[in-house]
């Protein structure tokens, strides 16, 4: 119907496939608790009266604010960020304090998204186009680690009722912020995950880490992006995104990642 806009529609659908680990986990959460997958601003931020009349913006889960563009020919989008919160632009990682109204330039391709402080958002690292024939082989975990939080990543075969007999995998991700940011993974269930690799994207705008360990083993640090991309395991600090990029093969068991931002004494070393 809209041939000249097919590219925009395709990109939006592809992005939705990338969100499947987050959306599927939120569906399971809704099944168990009744909490909504999508929540209006007046419900998600009940202590901020400025959100009571907002009828377009909404939250996906607790971590992602969506400010869709619904006005024809719009060149800018005005967004109110709830008071008492901190948000980051999903694409640029620019930081914004809540309680203010901001105006952003937009085009037909724009989908304004904002990551809430404390966010734990699992994305598919591999691009899928069909959930019946393809599966998630890598998890890209976006973290806004300025606040403690937890999230349960849910996996099952997606087709049968075997989850009722324990054939599922719940990975509780517990994030503790601080000078040593700790991310713990605790698993429950018997489902054999298809995820072979883990990639963490940890927003930290003020400084890079000094070291990172996985279950006590220090991960190699790469100063150059290309060497990091070629490696199977290690970490790199992106000056563009102001975030820590970490990757390693999926241990498929409980594990503990520690990211140290603590100052150290060069002479004492």
Secondary structure, 3 states (H helix, E strand, C coil): CCHHHHHHHHHHHHHHHHCHHHHHHHHHHHHHHCCCCEEEHHHHCCCCHHHCCCCCCEEECCCEEEECCCCCCCCEEEEEECCCCEEEECCCCCEEECCEEEEEECCCCCCEEEEECCCEEEEECCCCCCCCCCCCCEEEEEEECCCCEEEEEEECCCCCCHHHHCCCEEEEEEEECCCEEEEEEEEECCCCCCCCEEEEEEECCCCCCCEEEECCEECCECCCHHHHHHCCCEEEEECCCCEEEEEEECCCCCEEEEEECCCCCCCCC
